[in-house]
Amino acid sequence: MRRLVIYLFSVLIITIIMPTVIVKTINFVPRENAVSGEGFDNNNREPAKIIISDQAKNNRKNLIDTIRVYNPYNDKVLELDLEEYIKGVVSAEMPAEFHIEALKAQAIAARTYAVSRSIKYDQEGHPDHKKAPLCIGVHCQAYLSLDELKKIHGEEWEEKYWSKISEAVESTKGILIYYQGQIIEPLYHSTSGGMTEDVVNVYSQDLPYLKSVISPFEEESPKFKSITTMTGDEFVNKISENYSNAAITLENFYEKIKLIEKTNSGRIKKIAIGNVIIDGTKFRELFGLNSTNFIIAYDKDLNIIDITTYGYGHGVGMSQWGANGMANKGSNYLEILEHYYSGVEIR
């Protein structure tokens, strides 16, 4: 009899009392509405809030407001306010004389690049400088402090241009470039020579927002066209020192050099010298050329070689001189960025 009483009491607890407690202490949310809260009667209900821990707030603040930058010249890491850092980048990367809309485009590109790198290399730093995700050299983005700028340009530079740089940065504060909801890595360069390059031809990585586009209005760039001159002997010796199998001489010069492949933008992708095939980027490095968009001419009578180069830099992304040319023709910073970075959203 006693066992029967205990059994009935247990069944009572399991079937009646426990469900009542559970129902009174748990708010059930339909699975399909667990995030949006749809399907609820929201009258007299407080709006849903996302609770962020103090650590998360600090992480977010560090990402938005400050940035870590490695100085390779003294092996130290700088902790910089993001927007002040961008002022230093814009001043170092683009002539302050440029149109304000071009400077704004540069500020947004530089800010997006900095945030992108900071997210990508936040924990361990960049593989080439592990102390920080960014460095102050051209490996990442050039940066100069105001004191350094005054030493380089003189005290009058600050009075003439610093307010313009500050306006370009502060008027675009917080604006970044996105592709399909993701922050992009917006590469940029000085001068394209009339058409930018597809990123896959330079870095072997295909990114949909870094495609080749026409880059008009660059003719005022001092690097739009340049000529590197050397003797035939200097050219042959340099090739022979680095590619002994090329077997090139002044006598067989014409028959040894052949164009193998160009990119759609007209840059040299591969060139053959004898039995050796050289990437255009390697050839550019070998002779210190401004870009891979070049033409080789040899005057046998004078024993002179002229390499005519168009553009300056890798040619990927925004052309700075092209941006200035577009601004001078009436384009604003949004139109400039949307032209050079395909299919992006700027917000």
C-alpha positions as CSV (number, residue, x, y, z in Angstrom):
1,M,0.0,0.0,0.0
2,R,2.8,2.4,0.9
3,R,4.5,1.7,-2.4
4,L,1.3,2.4,-4.3
5,V,1.0,5.8,-2.5
6,I,4.6,6.8,-3.4
7,Y,4.1,5.7,-7.0
8,L,0.9,7.8,-7.4
9,F,2.6,10.8,-5.8
10,S,5.5,10.5,-8.2
11,V,3.2,10.4,-11.2
12,L,1.3,13.5,-9.9
13,I,4.6,15.4,-9.7
14,I,5.8,14.4,-13.2
15,T,2.5,14.9,-15.0
16,I,1.0,17.9,-13.4
17,I,3.2,19.9,-11.1
18,M,6.5,20.0,-13.1
19,P,4.9,21.0,-16.4
20,T,3.1,23.9,-14.6
21,V,6.5,25.1,-13.2
22,I,8.2,24.8,-16.6
23,V,5.4,26.7,-18.4
24,K,5.4,29.6,-15.9
25,T,9.2,30.0,-16.1
26,I,10.0,29.7,-19.8
27,N,9.0,32.1,-22.6
28,F,8.5,30.0,-25.7
29,V,9.5,31.6,-29.0
30,P,8.4,30.0,-32.3
31,R,11.5,28.7,-34.0
32,E,11.0,30.7,-37.2
33,N,10.6,33.9,-35.4
34,A,13.3,33.5,-32.8
35,V,15.3,36.5,-34.1
36,S,12.8,38.8,-35.6
37,G,10.1,38.4,-32.9
38,E,7.4,38.3,-35.5
39,G,4.2,36.5,-34.5
40,F,4.1,38.2,-31.0
41,D,1.7,40.7,-29.7
42,N,4.2,43.5,-29.2
43,N,1.7,45.8,-27.4
44,N,3.1,46.8,-24.0
45,R,6.3,44.9,-24.7
46,E,9.8,46.4,-24.5
47,P,11.6,46.3,-27.9
48,A,14.1,43.5,-28.2
49,K,17.7,44.4,-27.4
50,I,21.0,42.9,-28.2
51,I,23.1,42.7,-25.1
52,I,26.9,43.2,-25.8
53,S,29.4,42.3,-23.2
54,D,31.9,44.9,-22.0
55,Q,34.7,43.0,-23.7
56,A,32.8,43.0,-27.0
57,K,32.2,46.7,-26.6
58,N,35.9,47.3,-26.1
59,N,36.8,45.2,-29.1
60,R,34.4,47.1,-31.2
61,K,35.6,50.4,-29.9
62,N,39.2,49.4,-30.7
63,L,38.3,48.4,-34.2
64,I,36.3,51.6,-34.9
65,D,38.4,54.2,-33.1
66,T,42.0,53.0,-32.9
67,I,44.4,51.1,-35.1
68,R,47.7,49.4,-34.6
69,V,50.4,50.3,-37.1
70,Y,53.9,48.9,-37.2
71,N,56.9,51.3,-37.8
72,P,59.7,49.2,-39.5
73,Y,62.2,52.0,-39.1
74,N,62.2,51.8,-35.3
75,D,60.5,48.4,-34.7
76,K,57.7,50.0,-32.7
77,V,53.9,49.7,-32.9
78,L,51.9,52.9,-33.0
79,E,48.4,53.1,-31.5
80,L,46.6,55.7,-33.6
81,D,43.2,57.2,-33.7
82,L,41.7,55.7,-36.9
83,E,40.6,59.0,-38.5
84,E,43.9,60.8,-37.6
85,Y,45.7,57.8,-39.1
86,I,43.7,58.2,-42.3
87,K,44.6,61.9,-42.5
88,G,48.3,60.9,-42.4
89,V,47.7,58.2,-45.1
90,V,45.8,60.6,-47.4
91,S,48.6,63.2,-47.0
92,A,51.3,60.6,-47.8
93,E,49.5,58.8,-50.6
94,M,47.9,61.6,-52.6
95,P,49.0,65.1,-53.4
96,A,47.2,67.6,-51.3
97,E,46.7,69.8,-54.4
98,F,44.3,67.3,-55.7
99,H,40.5,68.0,-56.0
100,I,38.7,67.6,-52.7
101,E,36.4,64.8,-54.2
102,A,39.5,62.8,-55.1
103,L,40.9,63.3,-51.6
104,K,37.5,62.0,-50.2
105,A,37.7,58.9,-52.4
106,Q,41.2,58.3,-51.2
107,A,40.2,58.7,-47.6
108,I,37.4,56.1,-47.9
109,A,39.7,53.7,-49.8
110,A,42.4,54.1,-47.2
111,R,40.0,53.7,-44.3
112,T,38.4,50.6,-45.9
113,Y,41.9,49.1,-46.5
114,A,42.9,49.8,-42.9
115,V,39.8,48.2,-41.4
116,S,40.0,45.3,-43.7
117,R,43.6,44.5,-42.8
118,S,42.8,45.1,-39.1
119,I,40.0,42.5,-39.2
120,K,42.1,40.0,-41.2
121,Y,45.2,40.2,-39.2
122,D,43.9,41.3,-35.8
123,Q,45.2,38.4,-33.7
124,E,48.7,37.5,-35.0
125,G,49.6,40.6,-37.1
126,H,50.5,40.5,-40.8
127,P,52.9,37.7,-41.8
128,D,55.4,40.3,-42.9
129,H,55.2,42.3,-39.7
130,K,53.7,40.2,-37.0
131,K,53.5,43.0,-34.4
132,A,50.6,44.8,-36.1
133,P,48.1,44.2,-39.0
134,L,49.4,47.3,-40.8
135,C,52.7,49.1,-41.4
136,I,53.5,52.7,-42.3
137,G,55.5,51.8,-45.4
138,V,54.4,51.3,-49.0
139,H,54.0,47.6,-48.2
140,C,50.6,48.5,-46.8
141,Q,49.8,52.2,-46.9
142,A,52.3,55.1,-46.6
143,Y,51.7,57.2,-43.5
144,L,53.2,60.5,-42.3
145,S,52.4,62.3,-39.1
146,L,51.7,66.0,-39.2
147,D,55.2,66.8,-37.8
148,E,56.8,64.7,-40.5
149,L,54.7,66.4,-43.1
150,K,55.8,69.8,-42.0
151,K,59.5,68.7,-42.0
152,I,59.1,67.5,-45.6
153,H,56.9,70.2,-47.0
154,G,57.6,73.1,-44.7
155,E,55.5,74.9,-42.0
156,E,53.4,76.7,-44.7
157,W,52.1,73.3,-45.9
158,E,50.0,72.8,-42.7
159,E,48.4,76.2,-43.1
160,K,47.7,75.7,-46.8
161,Y,46.5,72.1,-46.9
162,W,45.9,70.5,-43.5
163,S,42.3,71.8,-43.3
164,K,41.6,70.4,-46.7
165,I,42.9,67.0,-45.8
166,S,40.9,67.1,-42.5
167,E,37.7,68.1,-44.4
168,A,38.2,65.1,-46.8
169,V,38.6,62.7,-43.9
170,E,36.1,64.1,-41.5
171,S,33.3,64.6,-44.1
172,T,33.6,60.9,-44.9
173,K,34.1,59.6,-41.4
174,G,33.1,56.0,-40.9
175,I,32.3,55.4,-44.6
176,L,33.6,52.1,-45.9
177,I,33.4,50.1,-49.2
178,Y,31.5,46.8,-49.3
179,Y,30.9,44.0,-51.8
180,Q,27.9,41.8,-51.1
181,G,28.0,42.9,-47.4
182,Q,31.7,42.3,-46.9
183,I,34.4,44.9,-46.4
184,I,36.7,44.9,-49.4
185,E,40.4,45.3,-49.7
186,P,40.5,48.3,-52.0
187,L,43.9,48.4,-53.8
188,Y,44.9,51.7,-55.4
189,H,47.9,53.0,-57.4
190,S,49.2,56.3,-58.9
191,T,48.5,56.1,-62.6
192,S,47.1,53.3,-64.7
193,G,48.1,54.6,-68.1
194,G,44.5,54.7,-69.4
195,M,43.1,51.4,-68.2
196,T,43.4,49.6,-64.8
197,E,44.4,46.0,-64.4
198,D,42.4,43.0,-63.4
199,V,43.8,41.8,-60.0
200,V,44.1,38.2,-61.1
201,N,46.9,39.2,-63.5
202,V,48.9,40.8,-60.7
203,Y,48.2,38.8,-57.6
204,S,46.7,35.6,-59.0
205,Q,43.6,36.1,-56.9
206,D,40.3,36.8,-58.6
207,L,38.2,39.4,-56.8
208,P,35.0,40.6,-58.5
209,Y,35.4,44.2,-57.4
210,L,38.9,44.6,-58.8
211,K,38.3,44.3,-62.5
212,S,39.9,46.2,-65.3
213,V,38.1,49.5,-66.2
214,I,38.9,52.5,-68.4
215,S,40.7,55.2,-66.5
216,P,40.4,58.5,-68.4
217,F,41.8,62.0,-67.7
218,E,45.2,60.8,-66.5
219,E,47.4,62.7,-68.9
220,E,48.5,65.3,-66.4
221,S,50.2,62.6,-64.3
222,P,54.0,63.0,-64.5
223,K,54.2,59.2,-64.7
224,F,51.6,58.7,-67.4
225,K,54.4,58.0,-69.9
226,S,58.1,57.5,-69.1
227,I,61.2,56.3,-71.0
228,T,64.0,54.2,-69.5
229,T,67.1,54.4,-71.6
230,M,70.2,52.1,-71.5
231,T,72.8,50.7,-73.9
232,G,72.3,47.4,-75.6
233,D,75.2,46.0,-73.6
234,E,73.6,47.0,-70.3
235,F,70.3,45.3,-71.3
236,V,72.0,42.1,-72.5
237,N,74.3,41.9,-69.4
238,K,71.3,42.3,-67.0
239,I,69.3,39.6,-68.7
240,S,72.4,37.3,-68.8
241,E,73.2,37.8,-65.2
242,N,69.6,36.8,-64.1
243,Y,68.7,34.4,-66.9
244,S,71.8,32.7,-68.2
245,N,69.8,30.3,-70.3
246,A,68.4,33.2,-72.4
247,A,71.6,33.2,-74.4
248,I,70.9,36.7,-75.7
249,T,73.5,38.9,-77.5
250,L,73.4,42.1,-79.4
251,E,73.6,40.2,-82.7
252,N,70.5,38.0,-82.0
253,F,68.6,40.6,-80.0
254,Y,65.6,40.9,-82.4
255,E,65.1,37.1,-82.8
256,K,65.5,36.4,-79.1
257,I,62.8,38.7,-77.7
258,K,59.2,37.7,-78.3
259,L,55.9,38.8,-76.8
260,I,54.1,35.8,-75.5
261,E,51.0,37.2,-73.8
262,K,49.3,40.5,-72.9
263,T,46.5,41.2,-70.5
264,N,43.2,42.8,-71.6
265,S,44.5,46.1,-70.4
266,G,47.5,46.0,-72.7
267,R,50.1,45.1,-70.0
268,I,52.8,42.5,-70.6
269,K,51.9,39.3,-68.9
270,K,54.7,37.0,-70.4
271,I,57.7,37.8,-72.5
272,A,60.1,35.2,-74.0
273,I,63.9,35.9,-74.2
274,G,65.4,33.0,-76.0
275,N,64.2,29.8,-74.3
276,V,63.3,31.6,-71.0
277,I,59.7,32.9,-70.4
278,I,59.6,35.8,-67.9
279,D,56.5,37.2,-66.2
280,G,55.9,40.9,-67.0
281,T,56.0,41.7,-63.3
282,K,59.5,40.1,-63.0
283,F,60.7,42.0,-66.0
284,R,59.4,45.2,-64.5
285,E,61.3,44.6,-61.3
286,L,64.5,43.6,-63.1
287,F,64.7,47.0,-64.9
288,G,62.9,49.1,-62.4
289,L,60.1,50.0,-64.7
290,N,57.1,52.1,-63.6
291,S,54.6,49.4,-64.7
292,T,54.2,46.3,-66.9
293,N,52.7,48.3,-69.7
294,F,55.8,48.8,-71.8
295,I,57.3,48.8,-75.3
296,I,61.0,47.9,-76.0
297,A,62.7,49.6,-78.9
298,Y,66.4,49.0,-80.0
299,D,68.4,51.3,-82.2
300,K,71.1,49.0,-83.4
301,D,73.2,51.8,-85.0
302,L,73.3,53.8,-81.8
303,N,73.3,50.7,-79.6
304,I,70.6,52.3,-77.5
305,I,67.5,50.6,-76.0
306,D,64.4,52.6,-75.0
307,I,61.7,51.0,-72.8
308,T,58.6,53.2,-73.0
309,T,56.3,52.7,-70.0
310,Y,52.7,53.8,-69.5
311,G,51.3,54.3,-66.0
312,Y,52.9,53.9,-62.5
313,G,52.2,51.1,-60.1
314,H,50.5,47.7,-60.2
315,G,47.5,49.2,-61.9
316,V,44.9,47.5,-59.8
317,G,41.9,49.3,-58.3
318,M,41.6,53.1,-58.1
319,S,44.0,55.2,-60.1
320,Q,44.8,58.3,-58.0
321,W,45.5,60.5,-61.0
322,G,42.4,59.1,-62.7
323,A,40.3,59.9,-59.6
324,N,41.6,63.5,-59.7
325,G,40.9,63.8,-63.4
326,M,37.3,62.5,-62.8
327,A,36.9,65.0,-60.0
328,N,38.1,67.8,-62.1
329,K,35.5,66.8,-64.7
330,G,32.7,67.0,-62.2
331,S,32.5,63.5,-60.6
332,N,32.0,63.2,-56.8
333,Y,33.7,60.7,-54.6
334,L,30.9,58.2,-54.8
335,E,31.0,58.2,-58.6
336,I,34.8,57.8,-58.5
337,L,34.8,54.8,-56.1
338,E,31.9,53.1,-57.9
339,H,33.8,53.5,-61.2
340,Y,37.1,51.9,-60.0
341,Y,35.6,49.2,-57.7
342,S,33.0,47.2,-59.6
343,G,29.6,46.4,-58.0
344,V,30.4,47.8,-54.6
345,E,28.2,49.5,-52.0
346,I,29.6,52.6,-50.2
347,R,28.1,53.2,-46.8
